Amino acid sequence: MLVEMTNICKDYPQGKQTVRVLKDICLQVEEGEYLTIMGPSGSGKTTLMNLIGCLDVPTSGEYLLAGENLQSANANRMAQVRNRLLGFVFQSFHLLPKLSAVDNVALPLLYAGVAKKERQDMARQALETMGMGDRLAFRPNQLSGGQCQRIAIARAIVGNPKLILADEPTGALDSASGRQIMDIFDELNAGGATIIMITHEQEIAQRAKRLCYIRDGILTDARKAGEQHE
């Protein structure tokens, strides 16, 4: 089991009160799964993604990632886990504007201590996999939104992570570019990648093999995409 969350709760202070954003979340994700988490704005889906991605810690409950209990991990350990096990794809790409495509993709490898030539070679290979081999020297402002998202996906997969986390990856794209990006995720999963994706779009959610719903901080599991939400 790659992801194991048991009775996860997340509270935030709001004035003199405490608001519970996530309520006893239980989630298990096996290696090779392709899962979407669907919910309206304010449902808690981004908070849940931040916990899965080790960007935040739960108020209570237990979280195991690749068998490691991260409940008491410090900030340095969490950063190591993110760099070694996780790849992130965001709606707004999060590319550094002054860096070329290849340097953006190589950045996680720099943090991981990979030698320059090796990380450049790995970045080029990841970009070629995304069909961006002819855009290695281009900066983000010279590229379309769909091309920028391909670079972001290349950056997410360059270190061969255990888990790819995608937060509304088509949200900033037109319909045609969005379908192309979803085709890429399908191909990555077919190649063995484990993917957890957040979306509020039914059409995007149905592309995955498993679908969960979150509303008011409560997660329900439809098990397979296409089943009706009760």
C-alpha positions in Angstrom: 0.0 0.0 0.0 1.5 3.4 -1.0 -0.9 5.7 0.8 -2.6 4.8 4.1 -4.6 7.5 5.9 -6.6 6.6 9.0 -9.0 8.9 10.8 -7.2 12.0 9.5 -8.6 15.3 10.8 -7.4 18.8 10.0 -8.4 21.9 12.1 -7.8 25.5 11.5 -8.3 28.4 14.0 -11.0 30.9 13.0 -11.1 33.7 15.5 -11.8 32.1 18.9 -13.2 29.0 17.4 -11.6 26.0 15.7 -13.0 24.8 12.3 -12.6 21.2 11.3 -11.9 21.1 7.6 -11.2 17.4 7.2 -13.2 14.9 9.2 -12.0 11.4 9.9 -10.5 10.8 6.4 -9.7 7.2 5.6 -8.0 6.5 2.3 -5.8 3.7 0.9 -4.1 3.9 -2.5 -2.1 1.0 -3.9 0.8 1.4 -6.3 -0.3 1.8 -9.9 -3.7 3.2 -9.0 -5.2 6.2 -10.8 -7.5 8.1 -8.4 -9.4 11.3 -8.8 -10.8 13.2 -5.8 -13.8 15.4 -6.8 -15.5 18.0 -4.8 -16.9 21.6 -5.0 -14.9 24.7 -3.9 -14.4 24.7 -0.1 -15.0 21.0 0.2 -11.5 20.3 1.6 -9.9 18.7 -1.4 -6.9 20.9 -1.6 -6.3 20.6 2.1 -6.4 16.8 1.7 -4.0 17.0 -1.3 -1.6 19.1 0.8 -1.6 16.5 3.5 -1.0 13.6 1.0 1.8 15.7 -0.5 3.5 16.4 2.8 3.0 20.1 2.5 1.0 20.2 5.7 0.5 17.9 8.7 -2.9 16.6 10.1 -4.2 17.6 13.4 -4.9 14.0 14.3 -5.0 10.6 12.7 -2.2 8.5 11.1 -0.6 8.9 7.7 1.7 6.3 6.2 3.4 7.0 2.8 5.3 4.0 1.3 5.2 2.4 4.7 6.7 5.4 6.6 4.7 7.0 9.4 5.0 10.8 8.8 2.9 11.9 11.8 6.0 13.1 13.7 8.3 13.9 10.8 10.1 17.3 11.0 10.2 19.8 8.2 13.5 18.5 6.8 12.3 15.0 6.7 9.1 16.1 5.0 11.1 17.9 2.3 13.2 14.8 1.7 10.1 12.7 1.3 8.6 15.2 -1.2 11.8 15.3 -3.2 12.3 11.5 -3.2 8.8 10.1 -3.5 6.4 12.8 -4.9 5.9 14.7 -8.1 3.6 17.7 -8.2 1.6 19.2 -11.1 -0.4 22.4 -10.4 -3.1 24.3 -12.2 -0.8 27.4 -12.5 2.3 25.4 -13.6 4.7 27.0 -11.0 7.5 27.3 -13.5 10.4 29.7 -12.8 10.0 32.4 -15.5 13.8 33.1 -15.9 14.7 29.4 -16.4 14.6 27.4 -19.7 12.4 24.4 -20.0 15.3 22.0 -19.3 16.4 23.9 -16.3 12.9 24.0 -14.8 12.6 20.3 -15.2 16.1 19.7 -13.8 15.4 21.8 -10.6 14.2 18.9 -8.4 17.3 16.9 -9.3 19.5 19.8 -8.3 17.9 19.8 -4.8 18.4 16.0 -4.7 22.1 16.4 -5.3 22.3 14.9 -8.8 25.4 16.0 -10.8 24.8 18.7 -13.4 25.4 16.6 -16.6 23.2 13.8 -15.3 20.3 16.0 -14.3 20.5 17.8 -17.6 20.4 14.5 -19.5 17.4 13.3 -17.3 15.6 16.6 -17.8 16.0 16.4 -21.6 14.7 12.8 -21.6 11.7 13.7 -19.6 10.9 16.6 -21.9 11.3 14.4 -25.0 8.8 12.0 -23.4 6.4 14.9 -23.2 6.9 15.8 -26.8 8.9 18.9 -25.9 12.3 17.9 -27.1 12.4 20.9 -29.5 11.6 23.4 -26.8 14.5 22.7 -24.4 15.8 26.3 -24.4 12.5 28.0 -24.3 11.3 30.0 -21.3 7.7 29.8 -20.0 6.7 33.1 -21.5 7.6 31.8 -25.0 5.3 28.8 -24.7 1.5 28.1 -24.6 -0.3 27.0 -21.5 -0.5 23.4 -22.8 3.3 23.4 -23.4 3.9 24.9 -19.9 1.9 22.1 -18.4 3.9 19.5 -20.3 7.0 21.0 -18.8 5.5 20.8 -15.4 4.6 17.2 -15.9 8.1 16.5 -17.1 9.4 18.1 -13.9 7.0 15.9 -11.8 8.2 12.7 -13.4 11.9 13.4 -13.9 13.0 11.9 -10.5 10.8 8.8 -11.1 8.6 9.5 -8.1 6.4 6.9 -6.4 3.3 9.1 -6.6 2.2 12.0 -8.9 -0.1 14.5 -7.3 -2.1 16.7 -9.8 -4.2 19.6 -8.5 -6.6 20.8 -11.2 -4.0 20.2 -13.9 -6.3 21.3 -16.8 -7.9 24.2 -14.9 -5.9 26.9 -16.8 -6.1 25.3 -20.2 -8.6 25.4 -23.1 -10.6 22.2 -23.8 -8.3 20.8 -26.5 -5.1 21.3 -24.5 -6.8 19.9 -21.4 -7.7 16.7 -23.3 -4.1 16.4 -24.5 -2.8 16.7 -20.9 -5.3 14.1 -19.7 -4.1 11.8 -22.5 -0.6 12.2 -21.0 -1.8 11.2 -17.5 -3.5 8.1 -19.0 -0.3 7.1 -20.7 1.7 7.7 -17.5 -0.7 5.5 -15.5 -0.6 2.8 -18.2 3.2 2.8 -17.8 2.9 2.1 -14.1 2.7 5.6 -12.5 0.5 6.1 -9.4 -1.6 9.2 -9.8 -3.9 11.1 -7.4 -5.7 14.0 -9.1 -8.0 16.7 -7.7 -10.7 18.1 -10.0 -14.1 19.7 -9.8 -14.9 18.6 -13.4 -16.9 15.4 -14.0 -15.4 14.9 -17.4 -11.9 14.9 -16.0 -12.8 12.8 -13.0 -14.2 10.0 -15.2 -10.8 9.5 -16.9 -9.5 7.9 -13.8 -9.9 4.3 -12.7 -11.2 5.2 -9.3 -13.2 8.1 -8.0 -13.6 9.6 -4.6 -15.9 12.4 -3.6 -15.3 15.0 -0.9 -17.9 17.3 0.6 -17.8 19.3 3.8 -14.5 17.5 4.7 -16.0 14.0 4.4 -14.5 11.6 1.9 -16.5 8.9 0.2 -15.1 6.3 -2.2 -17.0 5.3 -5.3 -14.2 2.7 -5.9 -14.4 2.9 -9.7 -15.0 5.9 -11.9 -18.5 5.8 -13.5 -20.3 4.6 -10.4 -23.1 6.9 -9.2 -22.5 8.9 -6.1 -25.1 8.0 -3.5 
